[in-house]
């Protein structure tokens, strides 16, 4: 297979720099159709490979928390895209083989395949496998005419075409299945962008959607005729207001022994001169104006940093020993320190490099911040960790994974 794919890669490479300007219009359109069809057929190959990798547990043997996270590192794709790929592989494995064949022949796209697979699963539950097979055949034909949105809409009444006598009885079952799908597919993804911004994407179930609208709609109204904010900007500001109100209640659960809070790191001189920027504990930068505004209503915790941002000493906000040490770990590691992990500090716990039960001290030089998955993985694998010359964590992979056992570091949380 590797050789065949290499030949296909050479063939595609020969087309990249082709003089398409010289093609007649009908050849140009035909080439576009052929390229699109090839893209879908390669997607079918990719799904086959992902299915095998996921089934073997390759991701976990390499230290990743899931196949989706491993694909992000290996293929440089986003976790949501990788997760959709893994989910579709699982769906096609348990669904109608006609969907995979249609994708392999370039008759449907990946998005259309998802729609057909979801519809087939619903029809199977309400009307059986034979009717689902008929539904898949009809939907594959329709895929040549309709985009995924229209195809999904038409799929809600597919039984009217393949089993009219079951359509009414299946409607209630379909609604129940849709509710189950909404519960299964609910998610919220927070992706970091340039300039310290975050992109929110996700799917809310009906109840959560109603809660969100009830919370932000009153706060999204224009403040007056001179309010120049767009509707999207007003919803953004409303969400910020809701978060501020939630933090002020003091009822949110703790993270790593600390109350829910915003942690900003800046220098003392810069703060007093009102000139310096700051960094959030999730790695994002803040303007000097924002730092000063947050400092007006904040607890100031001193920390002494070396020239390489290594934490040398940490002040105490309270008498608990773990409080200052955890803040020092957050300042140093920025999140889970295991290579390739992007989980923030609030998802992490402190790991003793030299185990406490074996006499290891509870100190900054003997601690590293790890998420739950990588904390367990480090305890039950051949990975080891130590601090490098600059005081930052380095992880040594097992020899079977890297014969040279070169130290690896996490670059997701670096601030400098």
C-alpha positions in Angstrom: 0.0 0.0 0.0 2.8 2.4 0.8 4.3 2.0 -2.7 0.9 2.5 -4.4 0.3 5.6 -2.4 3.8 6.9 -3.3 3.0 6.4 -7.0 -0.3 8.3 -6.5 1.6 11.0 -4.7 4.0 11.3 -7.7 1.0 11.5 -10.1 -0.6 14.3 -8.1 2.7 16.2 -7.8 2.9 16.2 -11.6 -0.4 18.0 -11.8 0.3 20.6 -9.2 2.3 22.9 -11.5 0.4 22.0 -14.7 -0.5 24.9 -16.9 -4.2 24.9 -16.3 -4.6 28.3 -18.0 -4.2 26.5 -21.3 -7.0 24.0 -20.7 -10.4 24.5 -22.5 -13.2 25.2 -20.2 -14.7 21.7 -20.4 -11.3 20.1 -19.6 -10.9 22.5 -16.7 -14.2 21.5 -15.2 -13.5 17.8 -15.9 -10.1 18.1 -14.1 -11.9 19.7 -11.1 -14.4 16.9 -11.0 -11.6 14.3 -11.2 -9.6 16.0 -8.5 -12.6 16.1 -6.2 -13.4 12.5 -6.8 -9.8 11.5 -6.1 -10.0 13.5 -2.8 -13.0 11.4 -1.7 -11.4 8.1 -2.6 -8.2 9.1 -0.7 -10.5 9.9 2.2 -11.8 6.4 2.1 -8.2 5.1 2.3 -7.5 7.4 5.2 -10.5 6.1 7.1 -9.3 2.6 6.6 -5.9 3.4 8.1 -7.4 5.4 11.0 -9.7 2.5 11.8 -6.8 0.1 12.0 -4.6 2.5 14.1 -7.5 3.2 16.4 -8.2 -0.5 16.8 -4.7 -1.4 17.6 -4.4 1.3 20.3 -1.4 2.9 18.6 -2.2 6.3 20.1 -2.0 5.2 23.7 1.2 3.2 23.2 2.7 6.4 21.9 1.6 8.3 25.0 -1.4 10.2 23.5 -4.7 10.3 25.4 -6.7 9.4 22.3 -6.5 8.6 18.6 -7.8 12.1 17.9 -5.0 13.7 19.9 -2.4 11.5 18.2 -3.7 12.4 14.8 -3.4 16.1 15.7 0.3 15.6 16.5 1.0 13.3 13.6 -1.0 15.0 10.8 -1.0 18.6 12.2 -4.8 18.7 12.1 -7.1 20.2 14.7 -8.6 17.9 17.4 -12.2 18.5 16.3 -11.3 17.5 12.7 -9.5 14.4 14.0 -12.3 13.5 16.3 -14.8 13.7 13.4 -12.6 11.4 11.4 -12.4 8.8 14.2 -16.1 9.0 14.8 -17.0 8.5 11.1 -14.7 5.5 11.0 -16.6 4.0 14.0 -19.9 4.8 12.4 -19.1 3.2 9.1 -17.8 0.1 10.8 -21.1 -0.5 12.4 -23.2 0.8 9.6 -24.1 0.0 6.0 -21.0 -1.1 3.9 -22.6 0.7 0.9 -21.6 4.0 2.4 -17.9 3.1 2.5 -18.1 1.8 -1.0 -19.7 5.0 -2.2 -17.0 7.0 -0.6 -14.3 4.7 -2.1 -15.8 5.2 -5.6 -15.9 9.0 -5.1 -19.7 9.0 -5.3 -20.2 10.8 -2.0 -18.1 13.3 0.0 -17.0 12.8 3.6 -19.7 15.2 4.9 -22.3 13.4 2.8 -21.1 10.1 4.2 -21.6 11.4 7.7 -25.2 12.4 6.9 -26.0 9.0 5.2 -24.5 7.1 8.1 -26.5 9.0 10.7 -29.7 8.6 8.7 -29.0 4.9 8.2 -28.5 4.4 11.9 -31.8 6.1 12.7 -33.7 4.0 10.0 -32.1 0.8 11.3 -33.4 1.5 14.8 -36.9 2.2 13.6 -37.4 0.0 10.6 -34.6 -2.6 10.4 -31.5 -3.4 8.4 -33.2 -4.1 5.1 -35.1 -0.8 5.0 -31.8 1.0 6.0 -30.0 -0.6 3.1 -32.7 0.7 0.7 -32.4 4.2 2.4 -28.6 4.2 1.9 -29.1 3.4 -1.8 -31.6 6.3 -2.3 -29.4 8.7 -0.3 -26.3 7.8 -2.3 -28.2 8.6 -5.5 -29.4 11.9 -4.1 -25.8 12.7 -3.0 -25.1 13.4 -6.7 -27.6 16.3 -6.6 -27.8 17.7 -3.1 -25.2 19.1 -0.6 -24.9 17.7 2.9 -27.4 20.2 4.4 -30.2 19.4 2.0 -29.3 15.7 2.1 -29.8 15.7 5.9 -33.1 17.5 5.6 -34.4 15.1 3.0 -33.1 12.1 5.1 -35.6 13.0 7.9 -38.4 11.8 5.6 -36.5 9.0 3.8 -39.1 6.4 5.0 -41.7 8.1 2.9 -39.7 6.9 -0.1 -38.5 3.5 1.0 -41.2 2.3 3.5 -44.3 4.5 3.5 -46.2 2.1 5.8 -43.6 2.6 8.5 -43.1 6.4 8.1 -45.6 7.6 10.7 -44.6 5.1 13.4 -40.9 5.8 12.8 -41.3 9.6 13.2 -41.5 9.4 17.0 -38.6 7.0 17.1 -36.6 9.3 14.9 -37.3 12.2 17.2 -36.1 10.1 20.1 -33.0 9.2 18.2 -32.3 12.8 17.3 -32.5 13.6 21.0 -30.0 10.8 21.8 -27.7 12.1 19.0 -27.9 15.6 20.4 -26.8 14.3 23.8 -24.0 12.2 22.3 -22.7 15.0 20.0 -22.8 17.8 22.4 -19.4 19.5 22.8 -17.7 22.8 23.1 -14.2 23.4 21.6 -12.0 26.3 22.6 -9.2 27.0 20.0 -6.4 29.5 20.5 -5.9 32.0 17.7 -3.3 34.6 17.1 -3.3 37.8 19.1 -4.5 36.2 22.3 -8.0 35.4 20.9 -10.1 32.3 21.3 -12.5 30.7 18.9 -15.5 28.9 20.4 -17.1 26.2 18.3 -19.5 23.5 19.4 -22.9 21.9 19.3 -25.4 22.5 22.2 -28.3 20.2 22.9 -31.8 21.8 23.1 -31.8 22.3 26.8 -28.4 23.9 27.0 -29.2 26.1 23.9 -32.3 27.3 25.8 -30.2 28.1 28.9 -27.6 30.0 26.9 -30.2 32.1 25.1 -32.0 32.8 28.3 -28.8 34.0 29.9 -27.3 36.1 27.1 -30.3 37.4 25.2 -31.2 40.0 27.9 -27.6 41.1 28.1 -27.3 41.2 24.2 -29.8 44.0 23.7 -28.4 47.4 22.5 -27.8 49.8 25.4 -29.2 52.6 23.4 -29.5 54.3 20.0 -25.8 55.1 20.1 -24.7 51.5 20.7 -22.4 50.8 17.7 -21.7 47.2 18.5 -22.8 44.5 16.0 -25.1 41.7 17.1 -22.1 39.3 17.3 -20.2 41.8 19.4 -23.1 42.2 21.8 -23.4 38.4 22.2 -19.7 38.3 22.9 -19.9 40.9 25.6 -23.0 39.2 27.1 -21.1 36.0 27.4 -18.3 37.8 29.2 -20.9 39.3 31.6 -22.3 35.9 32.4 -18.8 34.5 33.2 -18.1 37.5 35.5 -21.4 36.9 37.3 -20.6 33.2 37.7 -17.1 33.9 39.2 -18.6 36.5 41.6 -20.9 33.9 43.2 -18.0 31.9 44.6 -20.0 28.7 44.0 -17.9 27.3 41.2 -15.8 24.2 42.0 -12.1 24.5 42.8 -9.3 23.7 40.3 -6.2 22.1 41.7 -7.0 23.4 45.2 -7.6 27.0 44.1 -10.9 28.7 43.6 -12.1 29.5 40.1 -10.1 32.7 39.2 -8.2 34.5 36.5 -4.4 34.3 37.1 -2.3 37.1 35.4 1.5 37.2 35.5 3.3 40.5 35.1 6.4 42.2 36.5 6.2 44.4 39.5 8.0 47.3 37.9 5.9 47.1 34.8 2.7 47.1 36.9 3.8 50.1 39.0 4.9 52.0 36.0 1.6 51.1 34.3 3.4 50.1 31.1 3.8 46.3 31.1 1.7 43.6 29.5 0.7 40.4 31.3 0.2 36.7 30.6 -2.8 34.6 31.6 -2.1 31.2 33.1 -3.4 29.7 29.9 -0.6 31.4 28.0 -2.5 34.3 26.4 -1.1 37.8 26.5 -2.9 40.9 27.9 -2.5 44.6 27.1 -1.2 46.9 29.9 -4.6 48.6 30.2 -6.2 45.2 30.8 -3.6 44.2 33.4 -4.1 47.5 35.3 -7.9 47.0 35.2 -7.7 43.5 36.6 -5.2 44.5 39.2 -7.7 47.0 40.7 -9.8 44.1 42.0 -7.2 41.4 42.6 -5.0 39.7 45.1 -1.4 40.4 44.3 0.9 37.3 44.8 4.7 38.1 44.5 6.9 35.7 42.5 10.6 36.1 41.8 11.7 34.9 38.4 15.2 34.3 37.0 16.5 35.5 33.7 15.1 32.4 31.9 11.7 32.8 33.6 12.6 30.1 36.0 10.6 30.5 39.3 13.1 31.2 42.1 10.8 32.1 45.0 7.0 32.3 45.5 5.1 34.4 48.0 2.3 32.9 50.1 -1.3 34.1 49.7 -2.4 31.6 52.4 -0.8 29.2 54.8 -1.4 26.1 52.7 1.9 24.7 51.4 0.4 23.5 48.1 -1.0 26.9 47.1 2.3 28.7 46.3 3.9 25.6 44.9 1.1 25.1 42.4 1.3 28.7 41.3 5.0 28.2 40.7 4.3 25.1 38.6 1.7 27.0 36.6 4.2 29.8 36.0 6.9 27.4 34.9 5.0 24.7 33.0 2.0 26.6 31.7 -0.1 23.4 31.5 0.5 19.7 31.1 4.2 19.4 30.4 4.0 16.1 28.6 5.1 16.5 24.9 2.2 17.3 22.6 -0.4 17.9 25.3 -2.4 21.2 25.2 -4.4 20.7 28.4 -4.4 23.9 30.6 -3.3 24.1 34.2 -6.7 23.8 35.6 -6.9 20.2 34.2 -3.6 19.2 35.7 -2.1 17.9 39.0 1.4 18.0 40.4 3.5 14.9 39.8 6.5 14.1 42.0 9.5 13.4 39.7 11.1 11.4 42.5 8.1 9.8 44.2 7.1 11.2 47.5 6.6 7.6 48.9 10.2 7.0 48.1 11.4 10.1 50.0 11.1 12.7 47.2 10.5 16.2 48.5 7.5 18.3 47.7 9.3 21.1 46.0 9.4 22.9 42.7 12.6 21.1 41.6 10.9 17.7 42.2 7.5 18.5 40.6 6.0 18.7 37.1 2.4 19.6 36.0 0.5 16.7 34.3 -3.0 16.2 33.1 -4.9 13.1 34.4 -4.1 11.0 31.4 -0.4 11.7 31.2 -0.1 11.4 35.0 -1.4 7.9 34.8 0.6 7.2 31.7 3.9 8.3 33.3 3.3 6.0 36.3 2.5 2.9 34.1 4.9 3.3 31.2 8.6 3.5 30.5 8.6 7.2 30.0 10.8 9.2 32.4 11.0 12.9 33.3 13.6 15.2 34.7 14.4 18.9 34.7 16.7 20.3 32.1 19.6 22.7 32.6 17.2 25.6 32.4 14.9 24.1 35.1 12.1 23.0 32.6 10.7 19.5 32.3 12.2 17.1 29.7 10.6 13.7 29.0 12.7 10.7 27.8 10.7 8.3 25.6 11.1 4.5 25.9 13.8 2.9 23.7 11.2 1.0 21.6 9.6 4.3 20.6 12.9 6.2 20.1 16.1 4.2 20.1 18.1 7.4 20.7 15.9 8.4 23.6 16.2 12.0 22.8 14.6 14.3 25.4 11.3 15.8 24.4 9.6 19.0 25.6 6.1 20.5 25.4 6.0 23.6 23.2 2.3 24.3 23.4 2.6 26.4 26.6 5.8 28.3 25.9 5.6 32.0 26.5 9.1 33.0 25.4 
